[in-house]
Amino acid sequence: MKKDEAEVGVRYLSHVWRNQGGLEKVSSDNLNAYDFIAWLRSNQPKYLSFRDAVGSEETVERWFAQEFRQTWKY
């Protein structure tokens, strides 16, 4: 999978994960990227199979932070 394709899917799936996990009422600040990546690894691992200089999971973590306005953590 190409990185740009993975980005679109990951950003969408981060919201699917939040809704399916019953986390709609949890503050965006309290959502955990590592929990999302574990869910992604179990349910949609193809979205972690792109090439990236820093590693796909680190990039997915950054996209997650951008989606949920957590970039202040990094």
PQR file with spaces between the fields and no chain letter, atoms N, CA, C, O and H, PARSE charges and radii, in Angstrom:
ATOM       1  N    MET     1       0.845   -1.167    0.000 -0.4000 1.5000
ATOM       2  CA   MET     1       0.000    0.000    0.000 -0.0000 2.0000
ATOM       3  C    MET     1       0.896    1.237    0.000  0.5500 1.7000
ATOM       4  O    MET     1       1.939    1.271    0.653 -0.5500 1.4000
ATOM       5  N    LYS     2       0.466    2.241   -0.742 -0.4000 1.5000
ATOM       6  CA   LYS     2       1.210    3.492   -0.792 -0.0000 2.0000
ATOM       7  C    LYS     2       0.884    4.341    0.441  0.5500 1.7000
ATOM       8  O    LYS     2      -0.202    4.252    1.014 -0.5500 1.4000
ATOM       9  H    LYS     2      -0.381    2.213   -1.272  0.4000 1.0000
ATOM      10  N    LYS     3       1.845    5.151    0.821 -0.4000 1.5000
ATOM      11  CA   LYS     3       1.712    5.961    2.033 -0.0000 2.0000
ATOM      12  C    LYS     3       0.497    6.883    1.973  0.5500 1.7000
ATOM      13  O    LYS     3      -0.225    7.012    2.961 -0.5500 1.4000
ATOM      14  H    LYS     3       2.727    5.222    0.355  0.4000 1.0000
ATOM      15  N    ASP     4       0.262    7.526    0.831 -0.4000 1.5000
ATOM      16  CA   ASP     4      -0.879    8.450    0.742 -0.0000 2.0000
ATOM      17  C    ASP     4      -2.207    7.721    0.844  0.5500 1.7000
ATOM      18  O    ASP     4      -3.171    8.264    1.384 -0.5500 1.4000
ATOM      19  H    ASP     4       0.849    7.422    0.028  0.4000 1.0000
ATOM      20  N    GLU     5      -2.271    6.490    0.331 -0.4000 1.5000
ATOM      21  CA   GLU     5      -3.487    5.678    0.473 -0.0000 2.0000
ATOM      22  C    GLU     5      -3.692    5.281    1.938  0.5500 1.7000
ATOM      23  O    GLU     5      -4.807    5.315    2.460 -0.5500 1.4000
ATOM      24  H    GLU     5      -1.487    6.049   -0.107  0.4000 1.0000
ATOM      25  N    ALA     6      -2.599    4.909    2.577 -0.4000 1.5000
ATOM      26  CA   ALA     6      -2.673    4.526    3.991 -0.0000 2.0000
ATOM      27  C    ALA     6      -3.125    5.702    4.848  0.5500 1.7000
ATOM      28  O    ALA     6      -3.904    5.525    5.784 -0.5500 1.4000
ATOM      29  H    ALA     6      -1.694    4.882    2.154  0.4000 1.0000
ATOM      30  N    GLU     7      -2.646    6.890    4.538 -0.4000 1.5000
ATOM      31  CA   GLU     7      -3.016    8.061    5.337 -0.0000 2.0000
ATOM      32  C    GLU     7      -4.518    8.307    5.310  0.5500 1.7000
ATOM      33  O    GLU     7      -5.129    8.558    6.349 -0.5500 1.4000
ATOM      34  H    GLU     7      -2.013    7.034    3.777  0.4000 1.0000
ATOM      35  N    VAL     8      -5.111    8.235    4.127 -0.4000 1.5000
ATOM      36  CA   VAL     8      -6.563    8.439    4.011 -0.0000 2.0000
ATOM      37  C    VAL     8      -7.301    7.397    4.845  0.5500 1.7000
ATOM      38  O    VAL     8      -8.225    7.732    5.587 -0.5500 1.4000
ATOM      39  H    VAL     8      -4.614    8.032    3.283  0.4000 1.0000
ATOM      40  N    GLY     9      -6.893    6.133    4.725 -0.4000 1.5000
ATOM      41  CA   GLY     9      -7.541    5.058    5.466 -0.0000 2.0000
ATOM      42  C    GLY     9      -7.360    5.179    6.967  0.5500 1.7000
ATOM      43  O    GLY     9      -8.311    4.983    7.725 -0.5500 1.4000
ATOM      44  H    GLY     9      -6.142    5.861    4.122  0.4000 1.0000
ATOM      45  N    VAL    10      -6.162    5.498    7.402 -0.4000 1.5000
ATOM      46  CA   VAL    10      -5.868    5.604    8.836 -0.0000 2.0000
ATOM      47  C    VAL    10      -6.667    6.734    9.467  0.5500 1.7000
ATOM      48  O    VAL    10      -7.221    6.576   10.555 -0.5500 1.4000
ATOM      49  H    VAL    10      -5.390    5.658    6.786  0.4000 1.0000
ATOM      50  N    ARG    11      -6.725    7.849    8.799 -0.4000 1.5000
ATOM      51  CA   ARG    11      -7.477    8.987    9.347 -0.0000 2.0000
ATOM      52  C    ARG    11      -8.963    8.630    9.480  0.5500 1.7000
ATOM      53  O    ARG    11      -9.600    8.972   10.476 -0.5500 1.4000
ATOM      54  H    ARG    11      -6.275    7.977    7.915  0.4000 1.0000
ATOM      55  N    TYR    12      -9.503    7.950    8.480 -0.4000 1.5000
ATOM      56  CA   TYR    12     -10.901    7.512    8.540 -0.0000 2.0000
ATOM      57  C    TYR    12     -11.088    6.472    9.649  0.5500 1.7000
ATOM      58  O    TYR    12     -12.008    6.573   10.460 -0.5500 1.4000
ATOM      59  H    TYR    12      -8.985    7.673    7.671  0.4000 1.0000
ATOM      60  N    LEU    13     -10.209    5.481    9.668 -0.4000 1.5000
ATOM      61  CA   LEU    13     -10.344    4.388   10.634 -0.0000 2.0000
ATOM      62  C    LEU    13     -10.140    4.841   12.078  0.5500 1.7000
ATOM      63  O    LEU    13     -10.651    4.205   12.999 -0.5500 1.4000
ATOM      64  H    LEU    13      -9.462    5.399    9.008  0.4000 1.0000
ATOM      65  N    SER    14      -9.413    5.909   12.283 -0.4000 1.5000
ATOM      66  CA   SER    14      -9.259    6.403   13.657 -0.0000 2.0000
ATOM      67  C    SER    14     -10.612    6.811   14.235  0.5500 1.7000
ATOM      68  O    SER    14     -10.854    6.643   15.431 -0.5500 1.4000
ATOM      69  H    SER    14      -8.998    6.425   11.534  0.4000 1.0000
ATOM      70  N    HIS    15     -11.484    7.341   13.399 -0.4000 1.5000
ATOM      71  CA   HIS    15     -12.821    7.720   13.863 -0.0000 2.0000
ATOM      72  C    HIS    15     -13.733    6.496   13.991  0.5500 1.7000
ATOM      73  O    HIS    15     -14.585    6.440   14.878 -0.5500 1.4000
ATOM      74  H    HIS    15     -11.288    7.477   12.428  0.4000 1.0000
ATOM      75  N    VAL    16     -13.548    5.519   13.103 -0.4000 1.5000
ATOM      76  CA   VAL    16     -14.286    4.256   13.226 -0.0000 2.0000
ATOM      77  C    VAL    16     -13.916    3.596   14.552  0.5500 1.7000
ATOM      78  O    VAL    16     -14.792    3.154   15.296 -0.5500 1.4000
ATOM      79  H    VAL    16     -12.856    5.564   12.383  0.4000 1.0000
ATOM      80  N    TRP    17     -12.624    3.529   14.842 -0.4000 1.5000
ATOM      81  CA   TRP    17     -12.143    2.949   16.106 -0.0000 2.0000
ATOM      82  C    TRP    17     -12.769    3.654   17.303  0.5500 1.7000
ATOM      83  O    TRP    17     -13.224    3.006   18.245 -0.5500 1.4000
ATOM      84  H    TRP    17     -11.913    3.887   14.238  0.4000 1.0000
ATOM      85  N    ARG    18     -12.789    4.967   17.262 -0.4000 1.5000
ATOM      86  CA   ARG    18     -13.358    5.731   18.380 -0.0000 2.0000
ATOM      87  C    ARG    18     -14.833    5.401   18.570  0.5500 1.7000
ATOM      88  O    ARG    18     -15.281    5.204   19.700 -0.5500 1.4000
ATOM      89  H    ARG    18     -12.420    5.494   16.497  0.4000 1.0000
ATOM      90  N    ASN    19     -15.588    5.339   17.485 -0.4000 1.5000
ATOM      91  CA   ASN    19     -17.026    5.055   17.572 -0.0000 2.0000
ATOM      92  C    ASN    19     -17.303    3.613   17.979  0.5500 1.7000
ATOM      93  O    ASN    19     -18.165    3.366   18.821 -0.5500 1.4000
ATOM      94  H    ASN    19     -15.224    5.500   16.568  0.4000 1.0000
ATOM      95  N    GLN    20     -16.585    2.660   17.393 -0.4000 1.5000
ATOM      96  CA   GLN    20     -16.800    1.249   17.718 -0.0000 2.0000
ATOM      97  C    GLN    20     -16.353    0.918   19.136  0.5500 1.7000
ATOM      98  O    GLN    20     -16.892    0.011   19.770 -0.5500 1.4000
ATOM      99  H    GLN    20     -15.884    2.861   16.709  0.4000 1.0000
ATOM     100  N    GLY    21     -15.381    1.648   19.619 -0.4000 1.5000
ATOM     101  CA   GLY    21     -14.863    1.380   20.960 -0.0000 2.0000
ATOM     102  C    GLY    21     -15.634    2.072   22.062  0.5500 1.7000
ATOM     103  O    GLY    21     -15.269    1.987   23.235 -0.5500 1.4000
ATOM     104  H    GLY    21     -14.944    2.384   19.103  0.4000 1.0000
ATOM     105  N    GLY    22     -16.708    2.761   21.686 -0.4000 1.5000
ATOM     106  CA   GLY    22     -17.499    3.465   22.688 -0.0000 2.0000
ATOM     107  C    GLY    22     -16.770    4.647   23.304  0.5500 1.7000
ATOM     108  O    GLY    22     -16.996    4.993   24.464 -0.5500 1.4000
ATOM     109  H    GLY    22     -17.005    2.830   20.734  0.4000 1.0000
ATOM     110  N    LEU    23     -15.899    5.259   22.525 -0.4000 1.5000
ATOM     111  CA   LEU    23     -15.072    6.344   23.046 -0.0000 2.0000
ATOM     112  C    LEU    23     -15.537    7.724   22.583  0.5500 1.7000
ATOM     113  O    LEU    23     -14.790    8.698   22.676 -0.5500 1.4000
ATOM     114  H    LEU    23     -15.716    4.977   21.583  0.4000 1.0000
ATOM     115  N    GLU    24     -16.768    7.804   22.086 -0.4000 1.5000
ATOM     116  CA   GLU    24     -17.270    9.072   21.547 -0.0000 2.0000
ATOM     117  C    GLU    24     -17.257   10.183   22.582  0.5500 1.7000
ATOM     118  O    GLU    24     -17.009   11.342   22.249 -0.5500 1.4000
ATOM     119  H    GLU    24     -17.375    7.013   22.010  0.4000 1.0000
ATOM     120  N    LYS    25     -17.520    9.838   23.828 -0.4000 1.5000
ATOM     121  CA   LYS    25     -17.616   10.851   24.882 -0.0000 2.0000
ATOM     122  C    LYS    25     -16.282   11.112   25.576  0.5500 1.7000
ATOM     123  O    LYS    25     -16.174   12.014   26.406 -0.5500 1.4000
ATOM     124  H    LYS    25     -17.721    8.897   24.098  0.4000 1.0000
ATOM     125  N    VAL    26     -15.279   10.327   25.234 -0.4000 1.5000
ATOM     126  CA   VAL    26     -13.950   10.529   25.807 -0.0000 2.0000
ATOM     127  C    VAL    26     -13.315   11.736   25.118  0.5500 1.7000
ATOM     128  O    VAL    26     -13.366   11.860   23.895 -0.5500 1.4000
ATOM     129  H    VAL    26     -15.367    9.594   24.560  0.4000 1.0000
ATOM     130  N    SER    27     -12.730   12.604   25.895 -0.4000 1.5000
ATOM     131  CA   SER    27     -12.058   13.779   25.344 -0.0000 2.0000
ATOM     132  C    SER    27     -10.978   13.351   24.352  0.5500 1.7000
ATOM     133  O    SER    27     -10.278   12.363   24.572 -0.5500 1.4000
ATOM     134  H    SER    27     -12.688   12.503   26.889  0.4000 1.0000
ATOM     135  N    SER    28     -10.852   14.094   23.273 -0.4000 1.5000
ATOM     136  CA   SER    28      -9.818   13.799   22.276 -0.0000 2.0000
ATOM     137  C    SER    28      -8.432   13.740   22.902  0.5500 1.7000
ATOM     138  O    SER    28      -7.577   12.974   22.458 -0.5500 1.4000
ATOM     139  H    SER    28     -11.421   14.897   23.094  0.4000 1.0000
ATOM     140  N    ASP    29      -8.212   14.548   23.929 -0.4000 1.5000
ATOM     141  CA   ASP    29      -6.917   14.569   24.615 -0.0000 2.0000
ATOM     142  C    ASP    29      -6.590   13.240   25.282  0.5500 1.7000
ATOM     143  O    ASP    29      -5.420   12.913   25.482 -0.5500 1.4000
ATOM     144  H    ASP    29      -8.907   15.170   24.289  0.4000 1.0000
ATOM     145  N    ASN    30      -7.612   12.480   25.623 -0.4000 1.5000
ATOM     146  CA   ASN    30      -7.412   11.234   26.361 -0.0000 2.0000
ATOM     147  C    ASN    30      -7.421    9.988   25.488  0.5500 1.7000
ATOM     148  O    ASN    30      -7.309    8.876   26.004 -0.5500 1.4000
ATOM     149  H    ASN    30      -8.563   12.746   25.461  0.4000 1.0000
ATOM     150  N    LEU    31      -7.551   10.151   24.183 -0.4000 1.5000
ATOM     151  CA   LEU    31      -7.488    8.999   23.285 -0.0000 2.0000
ATOM     152  C    LEU    31      -6.033    8.570   23.150  0.5500 1.7000
ATOM     153  O    LEU    31      -5.128    9.404   23.124 -0.5500 1.4000
ATOM     154  H    LEU    31      -7.642   11.054   23.764  0.4000 1.0000
ATOM     155  N    ASN    32      -5.818    7.258   23.063 -0.4000 1.5000
ATOM     156  CA   ASN    32      -4.474    6.717   23.071 -0.0000 2.0000
ATOM     157  C    ASN    32      -4.098    6.171   21.698  0.5500 1.7000
ATOM     158  O    ASN    32      -4.741    5.254   21.187 -0.5500 1.4000
ATOM     159  H    ASN    32      -6.553    6.580   23.083  0.4000 1.0000
ATOM     160  N    ALA    33      -3.065    6.735   21.115 -0.4000 1.5000
ATOM     161  CA   ALA    33      -2.610    6.308   19.792 -0.0000 2.0000
ATOM     162  C    ALA    33      -2.164    4.851   19.801  0.5500 1.7000
ATOM     163  O    ALA    33      -2.375    4.134   18.824 -0.5500 1.4000
ATOM     164  H    ALA    33      -2.543    7.480   21.531  0.4000 1.0000
ATOM     165  N    TYR    34      -1.553    4.410   20.892 -0.4000 1.5000
ATOM     166  CA   TYR    34      -1.068    3.029   20.953 -0.0000 2.0000
ATOM     167  C    TYR    34      -2.228    2.035   20.970  0.5500 1.7000
ATOM     168  O    TYR    34      -2.127    0.950   20.397 -0.5500 1.4000
ATOM     169  H    TYR    34      -1.382    4.993   21.686  0.4000 1.0000
ATOM     170  N    ASP    35      -3.317    2.401   21.619 -0.4000 1.5000
ATOM     171  CA   ASP    35      -4.512    1.550   21.591 -0.0000 2.0000
ATOM     172  C    ASP    35      -5.067    1.471   20.175  0.5500 1.7000
ATOM     173  O    ASP    35      -5.479    0.405   19.719 -0.5500 1.4000
ATOM     174  H    ASP    35      -3.399    3.282   22.084  0.4000 1.0000
ATOM     175  N    PHE    36      -5.076    2.604   19.485 -0.4000 1.5000
ATOM     176  CA   PHE    36      -5.554    2.621   18.105 -0.0000 2.0000
ATOM     177  C    PHE    36      -4.660    1.770   17.210  0.5500 1.7000
ATOM     178  O    PHE    36      -5.164    1.002   16.390 -0.5500 1.4000
ATOM     179  H    PHE    36      -4.742    3.471   19.855  0.4000 1.0000
ATOM     180  N    ILE    37      -3.361    1.891   17.354 -0.4000 1.5000
ATOM     181  CA   ILE    37      -2.438    1.115   16.519 -0.0000 2.0000
ATOM     182  C    ILE    37      -2.602   -0.376   16.786  0.5500 1.7000
ATOM     183  O    ILE    37      -2.543   -1.174   15.851 -0.5500 1.4000
ATOM     184  H    ILE    37      -2.952    2.515   18.020  0.4000 1.0000
ATOM     185  N    ALA    38      -2.805   -0.765   18.029 -0.4000 1.5000
ATOM     186  CA   ALA    38      -3.050   -2.178   18.354 -0.0000 2.0000
ATOM     187  C    ALA    38      -4.336   -2.651   17.685  0.5500 1.7000
ATOM     188  O    ALA    38      -4.382   -3.755   17.143 -0.5500 1.4000
ATOM     189  H    ALA    38      -2.853   -0.117   18.789  0.4000 1.0000
ATOM     190  N    TRP    39      -5.379   -1.825   17.720 -0.4000 1.5000
ATOM     191  CA   TRP    39      -6.648   -2.156   17.063 -0.0000 2.0000
ATOM     192  C    TRP    39      -6.442   -2.269   15.556  0.5500 1.7000
ATOM     193  O    TRP    39      -6.963   -3.183   14.917 -0.5500 1.4000
ATOM     194  H    TRP    39      -5.342   -0.928   18.161  0.4000 1.0000
ATOM     195  N    LEU    40      -5.684   -1.340   14.998 -0.4000 1.5000
ATOM     196  CA   LEU    40      -5.413   -1.344   13.564 -0.0000 2.0000
ATOM     197  C    LEU    40      -4.633   -2.596   13.171  0.5500 1.7000
ATOM     198  O    LEU    40      -4.932   -3.226   12.156 -0.5500 1.4000
ATOM     199  H    LEU    40      -5.260   -0.598   15.517  0.4000 1.0000
ATOM     200  N    ARG    41      -3.639   -2.951   13.973 -0.4000 1.5000
ATOM     201  CA   ARG    41      -2.827   -4.145   13.712 -0.0000 2.0000
ATOM     202  C    ARG    41      -3.696   -5.407   13.700  0.5500 1.7000
ATOM     203  O    ARG    41      -3.449   -6.321   12.914 -0.5500 1.4000
ATOM     204  H    ARG    41      -3.396   -2.439   14.797  0.4000 1.0000
ATOM     205  N    SER    42      -4.703   -5.459   14.561 -0.4000 1.5000
ATOM     206  CA   SER    42      -5.587   -6.625   14.653 -0.0000 2.0000
ATOM     207  C    SER    42      -6.669   -6.645   13.583  0.5500 1.7000
ATOM     208  O    SER    42      -7.077   -7.716   13.133 -0.5500 1.4000
ATOM     209  H    SER    42      -4.903   -4.716   15.199  0.4000 1.0000
ATOM     210  N    ASN    43      -7.135   -5.473   13.173 -0.4000 1.5000
ATOM     211  CA   ASN    43      -8.299   -5.402   12.290 -0.0000 2.0000
ATOM     212  C    ASN    43      -8.009   -4.990   10.852  0.5500 1.7000
ATOM     213  O    ASN    43      -8.680   -5.455    9.931 -0.5500 1.4000
ATOM     214  H    ASN    43      -6.804   -4.603   13.539  0.4000 1.0000
ATOM     215  N    GLN    44      -7.041   -4.142   10.651 -0.4000 1.5000
ATOM     216  CA   GLN    44      -6.725   -3.634    9.309 -0.0000 2.0000
ATOM     217  C    GLN    44      -5.206   -3.495    9.140  0.5500 1.7000
ATOM     218  O    GLN    44      -4.719   -2.391    8.897 -0.5500 1.4000
ATOM     219  H    GLN    44      -6.496   -3.763   11.399  0.4000 1.0000
ATOM     220  N    PRO    45      -4.455   -4.587    9.262 -0.5600 1.5000
ATOM     221  CA   PRO    45      -2.992   -4.479    9.247  0.2800 2.0000
ATOM     222  C    PRO    45      -2.410   -3.940    7.943  0.5500 1.7000
ATOM     223  O    PRO    45      -1.273   -3.468    7.924 -0.5500 1.4000
ATOM     224  N    LYS    46      -3.170   -4.006    6.865 -0.4000 1.5000
ATOM     225  CA   LYS    46      -2.643   -3.507    5.586 -0.0000 2.0000
ATOM     226  C    LYS    46      -2.326   -2.010    5.654  0.5500 1.7000
ATOM     227  O    LYS    46      -1.496   -1.517    4.890 -0.5500 1.4000
ATOM     228  H    LYS    46      -4.093   -4.390    6.881  0.4000 1.0000
ATOM     229  N    TYR    47      -2.980   -1.289    6.563 -0.4000 1.5000
ATOM     230  CA   TYR    47      -2.731    0.145    6.692 -0.0000 2.0000
ATOM     231  C    TYR    47      -1.423    0.458    7.420  0.5500 1.7000
ATOM     232  O    TYR    47      -1.056    1.624    7.569 -0.5500 1.4000
ATOM     233  H    TYR    47      -3.654   -1.690    7.184  0.4000 1.0000
ATOM     234  N    LEU    48      -0.735   -0.565    7.864 -0.4000 1.5000
ATOM     235  CA   LEU    48       0.580   -0.389    8.485 -0.0000 2.0000
ATOM     236  C    LEU    48       1.696   -0.892    7.574  0.5500 1.7000
ATOM     237  O    LEU    48       2.855   -0.958    7.981 -0.5500 1.4000
ATOM     238  H    LEU    48      -1.033   -1.512    7.743  0.4000 1.0000
ATOM     239  N    SER    49       1.340   -1.247    6.339 -0.4000 1.5000
ATOM     240  CA   SER    49       2.313   -1.879    5.447 -0.0000 2.0000
ATOM     241  C    SER    49       2.854   -0.937    4.377  0.5500 1.7000
ATOM     242  O    SER    49       3.079   -1.363    3.244 -0.5500 1.4000
ATOM     243  H    SER    49       0.398   -1.194    6.008  0.4000 1.0000
ATOM     244  N    PHE    50       3.065    0.311    4.707 -0.4000 1.5000
ATOM     245  CA   PHE    50       3.667    1.247    3.760 -0.0000 2.0000
ATOM     246  C    PHE    50       5.090    1.557    4.219  0.5500 1.7000
ATOM     247  O    PHE    50       5.452    1.354    5.377 -0.5500 1.4000
ATOM     248  H    PHE    50       2.883    0.656    5.628  0.4000 1.0000
ATOM     249  N    ARG    51       5.873    2.049    3.283 -0.4000 1.5000
ATOM     250  CA   ARG    51       7.259    2.391    3.601 -0.0000 2.0000
ATOM     251  C    ARG    51       7.348    3.840    4.057  0.5500 1.7000
ATOM     252  O    ARG    51       6.688    4.731    3.522 -0.5500 1.4000
ATOM     253  H    ARG    51       5.579    2.214    2.342  0.4000 1.0000
ATOM     254  N    ASP    52       8.183    4.039    5.054 -0.4000 1.5000
ATOM     255  CA   ASP    52       8.391    5.386    5.559 -0.0000 2.0000
ATOM     256  C    ASP    52       9.741    5.431    6.265  0.5500 1.7000
ATOM     257  O    ASP    52      10.144    4.457    6.900 -0.5500 1.4000
ATOM     258  H    ASP    52       8.720    3.315    5.488  0.4000 1.0000
ATOM     259  N    ALA    53      10.425    6.535    6.159 -0.4000 1.5000
ATOM     260  CA   ALA    53      11.766    6.651    6.737 -0.0000 2.0000
ATOM     261  C    ALA    53      11.770    6.458    8.253  0.5500 1.7000
ATOM     262  O    ALA    53      12.713    5.885    8.799 -0.5500 1.4000
ATOM     263  H    ALA    53      10.097    7.326    5.643  0.4000 1.0000
ATOM     264  N    VAL    54      10.730    6.927    8.934 -0.4000 1.5000
ATOM     265  CA   VAL    54      10.696    6.809   10.399 -0.0000 2.0000
ATOM     266  C    VAL    54       9.931    5.584   10.879  0.5500 1.7000
ATOM     267  O    VAL    54       9.912    5.297   12.076 -0.5500 1.4000
ATOM     268  H    VAL    54       9.964    7.392    8.490  0.4000 1.0000
ATOM     269  N    GLY    55       9.310    4.869    9.973 -0.4000 1.5000
ATOM     270  CA   GLY    55       8.529    3.691   10.339 -0.0000 2.0000
ATOM     271  C    GLY    55       7.043    3.971   10.274  0.5500 1.7000
ATOM     272  O    GLY    55       6.587    5.057   10.633 -0.5500 1.4000
ATOM     273  H    GLY    55       9.326    5.102    9.001  0.4000 1.0000
ATOM     274  N    SER    56       6.302    3.000    9.821 -0.4000 1.5000
ATOM     275  CA   SER    56       4.869    3.205    9.598 -0.0000 2.0000
ATOM     276  C    SER    56       4.107    3.485   10.894  0.5500 1.7000
ATOM     277  O    SER    56       3.206    4.324   10.900 -0.5500 1.4000
ATOM     278  H    SER    56       6.672    2.118    9.529  0.4000 1.0000
ATOM     279  N    GLU    57       4.440    2.815   11.970 -0.4000 1.5000
ATOM     280  CA   GLU    57       3.685    3.031   13.216 -0.0000 2.0000
ATOM     281  C    GLU    57       3.909    4.431   13.781  0.5500 1.7000
ATOM     282  O    GLU    57       2.990    5.036   14.334 -0.5500 1.4000
ATOM     283  H    GLU    57       5.172    2.133   11.965  0.4000 1.0000
ATOM     284  N    GLU    58       5.113    4.935   13.644 -0.4000 1.5000
ATOM     285  CA   GLU    58       5.380    6.298   14.109 -0.0000 2.0000
ATOM     286  C    GLU    58       4.605    7.318   13.268  0.5500 1.7000
ATOM     287  O    GLU    58       4.095    8.309   13.791 -0.5500 1.4000
ATOM     288  H    GLU    58       5.859    4.443   13.196  0.4000 1.0000
ATOM     289  N    THR    59       4.527    7.065   11.981 -0.4000 1.5000
ATOM     290  CA   THR    59       3.774    7.952   11.094 -0.0000 2.0000
ATOM     291  C    THR    59       2.288    7.874   11.390  0.5500 1.7000
ATOM     292  O    THR    59       1.605    8.898   11.397 -0.5500 1.4000
ATOM     293  H    THR    59       4.941    6.260   11.556  0.4000 1.0000
ATOM     294  N    VAL    60       1.776    6.676   11.635 -0.4000 1.5000
ATOM     295  CA   VAL    60       0.362    6.511   11.996 -0.0000 2.0000
ATOM     296  C    VAL    60       0.076    7.249   13.301  0.5500 1.7000
ATOM     297  O    VAL    60      -0.975    7.875   13.444 -0.5500 1.4000
ATOM     298  H    VAL    60       2.331    5.844   11.629  0.4000 1.0000
ATOM     299  N    GLU    61       0.994    7.179   14.240 -0.4000 1.5000
ATOM     300  CA   GLU    61       0.818    7.900   15.504 -0.0000 2.0000
ATOM     301  C    GLU    61       0.714    9.414   15.256  0.5500 1.7000
ATOM     302  O    GLU    61      -0.092   10.093   15.891 -0.5500 1.4000
ATOM     303  H    GLU    61       1.847    6.670   14.124  0.4000 1.0000
ATOM     304  N    ARG    62       1.524    9.932   14.339 -0.4000 1.5000
ATOM     305  CA   ARG    62       1.478   11.362   14.014 -0.0000 2.0000
ATOM     306  C    ARG    62       0.149   11.732   13.368  0.5500 1.7000
ATOM     307  O    ARG    62      -0.437   12.759   13.710 -0.5500 1.4000
ATOM     308  H    ARG    62       2.179    9.381   13.823  0.4000 1.0000
ATOM     309  N    TRP    63      -0.340   10.900   12.430 -0.4000 1.5000
ATOM     310  CA   TRP    63      -1.636   11.160   11.789 -0.0000 2.0000
ATOM     311  C    TRP    63      -2.755   11.143   12.829  0.5500 1.7000
ATOM     312  O    TRP    63      -3.654   11.984   12.802 -0.5500 1.4000
ATOM     313  H    TRP    63       0.135   10.065   12.152  0.4000 1.0000
ATOM     314  N    PHE    64      -2.690   10.182   13.740 -0.4000 1.5000
ATOM     315  CA   PHE    64      -3.674   10.082   14.818 -0.0000 2.0000
ATOM     316  C    PHE    64      -3.665   11.373   15.646  0.5500 1.7000
ATOM     317  O    PHE    64      -4.718   11.932   15.950 -0.5500 1.4000
ATOM     318  H    PHE    64      -1.959    9.499   13.762  0.4000 1.0000
ATOM     319  N    ALA    65      -2.481   11.830   16.000 -0.4000 1.5000
ATOM     320  CA   ALA    65      -2.353   13.060   16.792 -0.0000 2.0000
ATOM     321  C    ALA    65      -2.931   14.255   16.044  0.5500 1.7000
ATOM     322  O    ALA    65      -3.569   15.118   16.647 -0.5500 1.4000
ATOM     323  H    ALA    65      -1.625   11.376   15.753  0.4000 1.0000
ATOM     324  N    GLN    66      -2.713   14.308   14.754 -0.4000 1.5000
ATOM     325  CA   GLN    66      -3.270   15.403   13.956 -0.0000 2.0000
ATOM     326  C    GLN    66      -4.791   15.322   13.902  0.5500 1.7000
ATOM     327  O    GLN    66      -5.469   16.343   14.015 -0.5500 1.4000
ATOM     328  H    GLN    66      -2.194   13.608   14.264  0.4000 1.0000
ATOM     329  N    GLU    67      -5.324   14.137   13.733 -0.4000 1.5000
ATOM     330  CA   GLU    67      -6.779   13.958   13.650 -0.0000 2.0000
ATOM     331  C    GLU    67      -7.472   14.398   14.927  0.5500 1.7000
ATOM     332  O    GLU    67      -8.533   15.021   14.881 -0.5500 1.4000
ATOM     333  H    GLU    67      -4.773   13.307   13.642  0.4000 1.0000
ATOM     334  N    PHE    68      -6.876   14.077   16.061 -0.4000 1.5000
ATOM     335  CA   PHE    68      -7.514   14.354   17.342 -0.0000 2.0000
ATOM     336  C    PHE    68      -6.874   15.539   18.077  0.5500 1.7000
ATOM     337  O    PHE    68      -7.032   15.699   19.287 -0.5500 1.4000
ATOM     338  H    PHE    68      -6.014   13.572   16.098  0.4000 1.0000
ATOM     339  N    ARG    69      -6.162   16.347   17.325 -0.4000 1.5000
ATOM     340  CA   ARG    69      -5.557   17.583   17.854 -0.0000 2.0000
ATOM     341  C    ARG    69      -4.713   17.327   19.108  0.5500 1.7000
ATOM     342  O    ARG    69      -4.853   17.991   20.136 -0.5500 1.4000
ATOM     343  H    ARG    69      -6.034   16.217   16.342  0.4000 1.0000
ATOM     344  N    GLN    70      -3.835   16.337   18.971 -0.4000 1.5000
ATOM     345  CA   GLN    70      -2.935   15.986   20.076 -0.0000 2.0000
ATOM     346  C    GLN    70      -1.479   16.303   19.748  0.5500 1.7000
ATOM     347  O    GLN    70      -0.570   15.822   20.424 -0.5500 1.4000
ATOM     348  H    GLN    70      -3.721   15.798   18.136  0.4000 1.0000
ATOM     349  N    THR    71      -1.260   17.095   18.731 -0.4000 1.5000
ATOM     350  CA   THR    71       0.121   17.352   18.315 -0.0000 2.0000
ATOM     351  C    THR    71       0.937   18.049   19.399  0.5500 1.7000
ATOM     352  O    THR    71       2.167   18.019   19.359 -0.5500 1.4000
ATOM     353  H    THR    71      -1.999   17.486   18.181  0.4000 1.0000
ATOM     354  N    TRP    72       0.280   18.666   20.349 -0.4000 1.5000
ATOM     355  CA   TRP    72       0.977   19.303   21.470 -0.0000 2.0000
ATOM     356  C    TRP    72       1.737   18.282   22.317  0.5500 1.7000
ATOM     357  O    TRP    72       2.639   18.641   23.074 -0.5500 1.4000
ATOM     358  H    TRP    72      -0.719   18.691   20.381  0.4000 1.0000
ATOM     359  N    LYS    73       1.364   17.004   22.182 -0.4000 1.5000
ATOM     360  CA   LYS    73       2.033   15.956   22.962 -0.0000 2.0000
ATOM     361  C    LYS    73       3.419   15.630   22.412  0.5500 1.7000
ATOM     362  O    LYS    73       4.229   15.003   23.094 -0.5500 1.4000
ATOM     363  H    LYS    73       0.631   16.712   21.567  0.4000 1.0000
ATOM     364  N    TYR    74       3.691   16.055   21.175 -0.4000 1.5000
ATOM     365  CA   TYR    74       4.940   15.643   20.518 -0.0000 2.0000
ATOM     366  C    TYR    74       5.873   16.788   20.323  0.5500 1.7000
ATOM     367  O    TYR    74       6.966   16.608   19.784 -0.5500 1.4000
ATOM     368  H    TYR    74       3.033   16.564   20.621  0.4000 1.0000
